[in-house]
Amino acid sequence: MGLFSNLSIDIGIDLGTCNTLIYVRGRGIVCAEPSVVAVERGTNQVVAVGEEAKRILGRTPSKIQAIRPLRDGVIAKLDLTEVMIKYFLDRTISSRRLVQPRVVIGVPYCITEVERKAVEDSATRAGVSKVECVYESLCAAIGADIPINEPAGHMVCDIGGGTTEVSVVSLGDLVVSNAIRIGGDEFDEAIVKHIRSVHNLTIGEQTAEALKIKIGNAFPESTIEKMEIKGTDAITGLPRRLEVDSVEIREAIKDPVNIIVEWIKRTFSDTPPELGADIIDRGIVLTGGGAMLKGLSRLIAKETGVPVLLANEPLLCVAIGAGRYHESNQKKGY
């Protein structure tokens, strides 16, 4: 038993709407690529996966289609998700191991049983014999080095591409958890809609994402940043340039940002008073790619009156925590 235990390998997967990350215990993050698959129309033959597929997103000829197989944190295209998982795993682990790896996949708290089974089936068909789904906020807490096994309350808010999950963790488990299908994708969509409605300019999701990352913010800054973008005039159909500033982008994304803040407040109202007191002392920990939006931690702190901390590597927390999940359970005696 001890021999096979040494040969086994723990793998954590953050199967995200925007990016897929894979963590291998002892090696760290071995894969961080966009969750995109490019296929040939008609035949559905896979042309590219990951970074290569994202490069052609929105630029493909009519016979090639770039698809995101996950939407709102869950599988939308089962067959393509299976292809994507197998592609990434084949690149990161050897198929000649004597013992199959233990794979933990982070899933949103709002996932249905049907959606959970789809995740497990896609991993199994990709060649994984042992797969377990664990809620993303619990994985994120472990990955952010929060001491979850303590008899104390810790709040973690994981903002991914398709979902946001706000949870209170104590004694190694979730005490309260709320999840909504709003995340970084909704920030991008809000920017696309704003630019079109205000400036009659049509832009792609990659341009919207670049605006969000470079000049997007959730809280007023002392310096106003500007960025030039290119798109298609919605009236003439001709290409056009436009300069936008950070104030306008903040206004564009305020609705999805405010919804996230309101759900953090709602989670506080559902939290037992003793654990709430712990959180006031320890603060709220933000994880996920969406948590890196400038000024978001300041806005949440202002609205809740509670300190807010951004995890050291917010984008990696779910994958790292999924890979360390079994180790964390061993520490609490499971």
C-alpha positions, -999 to 999 in steps of 0.1 A, spaced: 0 0 0 28 24 9 46 17 -24 15 26 -45 9 56 -22 44 69 -32 37 63 -69 3 81 -69 0 116 -80 -25 143 -70 -37 166 -98 -59 197 -94 -79 211 -123 -95 245 -125 -118 239 -154 -127 276 -160 -149 293 -184 -119 314 -196 -89 294 -187 -80 259 -177 -52 254 -151 -37 222 -140 -16 217 -108 5 187 -101 17 181 -66 54 185 -64 56 203 -97 32 232 -93 11 247 -121 20 228 -153 -7 241 -176 -25 275 -178 -42 279 -212 -74 294 -225 -105 271 -225 -109 274 -262 -112 247 -289 -111 254 -327 -129 230 -349 -136 226 -386 -173 233 -394 -192 203 -407 -167 177 -397 -161 190 -361 -125 180 -365 -103 197 -339 -79 222 -354 -64 238 -323 -67 238 -285 -59 264 -258 -36 293 -265 -34 285 -302 -72 283 -305 -76 316 -286 -53 334 -310 -78 327 -339 -109 335 -318 -129 361 -338 -104 358 -367 -113 324 -381 -122 318 -417 -158 306 -423 -147 269 -423 -131 272 -388 -150 279 -356 -134 287 -323 -156 275 -294 -155 279 -256 -168 246 -244 -177 260 -210 -202 287 -202 -210 302 -168 -186 278 -151 -203 246 -165 -199 224 -196 -218 236 -226 -201 212 -251 -194 179 -235 -174 164 -264 -151 194 -268 -146 196 -231 -134 160 -231 -110 167 -260 -97 198 -242 -91 180 -209 -74 151 -227 -52 174 -247 -40 193 -216 -35 162 -195 -15 144 -223 8 173 -224 14 175 -186 15 139 -173 29 106 -185 5 79 -197 29 52 -185 24 57 -148 18 25 -128 -9 42 -107 -36 64 -121 -36 100 -106 -62 113 -82 -78 142 -99 -98 169 -81 -118 194 -103 -130 226 -89 -167 232 -96 -191 261 -88 -214 258 -58 -244 265 -80 -237 234 -102 -265 210 -107 -262 172 -104 -265 168 -141 -237 194 -147 -215 178 -120 -219 144 -138 -210 160 -171 -177 173 -155 -169 138 -141 -178 121 -174 -157 144 -195 -127 137 -172 -133 99 -172 -136 98 -210 -104 118 -212 -86 89 -194 -89 98 -157 -100 69 -136 -103 87 -102 -120 120 -103 -137 141 -76 -155 174 -78 -150 199 -50 -165 233 -47 -143 261 -61 -144 283 -30 -131 255 -8 -103 248 -33 -96 286 -35 -93 288 2 -68 260 4 -49 275 -26 -48 309 -9 -32 293 22 -62 301 44 -60 278 76 -94 263 68 -92 236 95 -93 261 123 -124 265 144 -128 300 131 -146 317 102 -128 327 70 -146 343 40 -133 337 5 -148 353 -26 -137 335 -58 -145 355 -90 -140 334 -121 -148 340 -157 -184 326 -155 -192 324 -118 -186 342 -85 -187 321 -53 -188 337 -18 -183 313 11 -175 311 48 -152 283 57 -146 268 92 -133 234 104 -124 224 69 -158 228 53 -183 253 39 -206 268 65 -223 293 42 -220 295 4 -236 316 -23 -228 313 -60 -240 334 -90 -234 329 -127 -217 363 -130 -179 368 -134 -153 383 -156 -172 373 -188 -200 396 -177 -175 425 -173 -164 419 -209 -200 417 -222 -209 449 -204 -180 467 -220 -190 454 -255 -226 466 -250 -215 500 -236 -192 507 -265 -218 498 -290 -247 517 -274 -227 549 -266 -203 550 -295 -219 529 -322 -187 508 -324 -187 471 -325 -157 454 -307 -148 418 -300 -145 401 -267 -107 401 -268 -107 440 -272 -132 442 -243 -110 420 -221 -79 442 -229 -99 473 -219 -109 456 -186 -73 445 -178 -55 477 -189 -78 505 -177 -108 488 -161 -114 497 -124 -142 494 -98 -132 524 -76 -124 560 -86 -87 565 -91 -67 597 -89 -53 592 -124 -76 587 -154 -62 562 -178 -69 561 -216 -67 535 -243 -72 535 -280 -93 506 -295 -103 496 -330 -136 482 -341 -163 483 -368 -187 513 -370 -222 499 -364 -237 523 -389 -213 525 -418 -197 490 -414 -163 506 -418 -133 502 -394 -128 530 -369 -106 540 -340 -118 552 -306 -102 564 -274 -119 556 -241 -109 563 -205 -111 544 -172 -140 565 -159 -162 552 -188 -151 516 -184 -159 518 -146 -194 530 -155 -198 503 -181 -191 474 -156 -207 489 -125 -239 467 -127 -221 433 -126 -196 446 -100 -225 459 -78 -243 425 -80 -211 408 -67 -208 433 -38 -245 427 -29 -240 389 -28 -210 394 -5 -233 414 18 -260 387 16 -235 360 26 -226 381 56 -262 382 66 -264 344 64 -233 339 85 -235 330 122 -225 359 144 -194 342 159 -180 335 125 -189 369 113 -168 384 141 -138 362 130 -142 376 94 -142 412 107 -108 405 123 -93 383 95 -108 400 64 -123 388 31 -99 370 8 -104 375 -30 -93 349 -55 -99 342 -92 -90 362 -123 -119 386 -118 -106 396 -84 -77 413 -101 -99 441 -114 -83 473 -101 -100 489 -72 -124 460 -65 -109 452 -31 -112 489 -21 -149 490 -32 -158 458 -13 -140 471 18 -159 504 16 -192 488 11 -188 461 38 -166 479 64 -144 447 64 -107 445 54 -103 429 20 -71 410 9 -62 399 -26 -46 364 -26 -10 363 -37 -17 344 -69 -55 348 -73 -57 332 -107 -40 300 -96 -57 294 -62 -85 270 -73 -61 248 -93 -35 248 -64 -62 241 -38 -77 213 -58 -43 197 -61 -38 200 -23 -73 189 -14 -64 154 -2 -34 167 16 -56 192 35 -81 164 44 -52 143 58 -43 173 81 -77 172 97 -76 135 101 -97 121 72 
